[in-house]
Amino acid sequence: MRKSHDFSKGVKNPYASRLKQQVTIRLAKDTITYFKAQSEQTGMPYQSLIDLYLSDCARQNKKLTLHWS
């Protein structure tokens, strides 16, 4: 880094807590197809829609109910 760069008056990024972390997740093909169809209707990337849905579930503290056959 150059000596001419002065970061002494720098400000911490206020959005740093909102940054996303890249992960690998395996999803069923029909799930991806569903969100891709929603993506075409809304104009939003399907990854963003999945993130919004999961964020909403976490925010509302939804509990998963499984029924095994």
C-alpha positions in Angstrom: 0.0 0.0 0.0 1.2 3.5 -0.7 2.4 5.7 2.1 0.2 8.5 0.6 -3.0 6.7 1.6 -4.3 8.1 4.9 -7.0 6.0 6.6 -6.7 7.8 10.0 -10.1 9.4 9.4 -11.7 6.3 8.0 -15.1 5.2 9.2 -16.1 1.6 9.9 -18.6 0.2 7.3 -22.1 0.6 8.9 -23.4 -2.3 6.7 -20.7 -4.8 7.7 -23.2 -6.7 9.9 -25.4 -7.2 6.9 -22.8 -8.8 4.7 -23.6 -12.1 3.2 -21.6 -15.3 3.5 -21.3 -17.6 0.6 -22.3 -21.2 1.3 -22.9 -24.4 -0.6 -26.3 -25.9 -0.1 -28.0 -28.8 -1.9 -31.6 -28.1 -2.9 -34.1 -30.3 -4.7 -34.5 -29.5 -8.4 -38.2 -28.7 -7.9 -37.4 -26.2 -5.2 -34.9 -24.4 -7.5 -37.4 -24.6 -10.4 -40.1 -23.0 -8.1 -37.8 -20.1 -7.1 -36.6 -19.6 -10.6 -40.2 -19.2 -11.8 -40.8 -16.7 -8.9 -37.7 -14.9 -10.1 -39.0 -14.5 -13.6 -42.3 -13.1 -12.2 -40.6 -10.7 -9.8 -37.5 -9.8 -11.7 -35.3 -10.6 -8.6 -32.5 -13.2 -8.7 -33.7 -16.6 -7.4 -30.9 -16.7 -4.9 -32.1 -13.4 -3.4 -35.7 -14.8 -3.2 -34.4 -17.9 -1.3 -32.4 -15.6 1.0 -35.5 -13.4 1.6 -37.6 -16.4 2.4 -35.1 -18.0 4.8 -34.5 -14.6 6.4 -38.2 -14.2 7.0 -38.4 -17.7 8.5 -35.5 -16.9 10.9 -37.0 -13.4 11.8 -40.3 -15.0 12.7 -38.7 -17.8 14.5 -40.6 -20.4 12.5 -40.3 -24.0 13.6 -40.1 -26.8 11.1 -42.7 -29.5 11.4 -41.8 -32.8 9.8 -44.2 -35.6 9.2 -42.6 -38.8 8.1 -44.6 -41.4 6.2 
